[in-house]
Amino acid sequence: MGGILVRVGTQADTVGAMAVDGFGNVERGDIIKITGRIEEFPTQRMNSTTQFRPIPGIHIDIIGSGPIPAPTRLPIDSFTLAGFPEGQ
């Protein structure tokens, strides 16, 4: 089990997603089917985040529900090798 950062975009996009695309119906633990793109935000920066951006107008389907997993603690060296800008 896992999770993902979903970022809709502008405030107008968010209003549309809540009202039309089904974002207002999703609760913690729901298993969903969603269509979108994988992006880095902000782009061209050392500290960016990988995000999933839904495609407006495509409804979210709730396909199940499950327990919310406990967080997993990992040391920082699990996420980076070497320093900026050579690091990975």
Residue pairs with C-beta under 8 A, 6 or more apart in sequence:
1 66
1 67
1 69
2 69
4 52
5 49
5 50
5 51
5 52
6 34
6 36
6 51
6 52
6 53
6 54
7 41
7 51
7 52
7 53
8 14
8 17
8 23
8 53
8 54
9 53
13 56
14 23
16 56
17 23
17 54
17 56
18 24
20 57
20 59
21 54
21 56
21 57
21 58
21 59
21 60
22 59
22 60
22 61
22 62
23 60
25 60
25 62
26 32
26 60
26 62
27 65
28 68
29 65
29 66
29 67
29 68
30 62
30 64
30 65
31 62
31 63
31 64
31 65
31 66
32 60
32 61
32 62
32 63
33 60
33 61
33 63
34 52
34 54
34 58
34 60
34 61
35 54
35 55
35 58
36 52
36 53
36 54
36 55
36 58
37 52
37 53
37 55
38 50
38 51
38 52
38 53
39 50
39 51
39 52
39 53
40 48
40 49
40 50
40 51
41 48
41 49
41 51
42 48
46 84
46 85
54 60
80 87
80 88
81 87
81 88
82 88
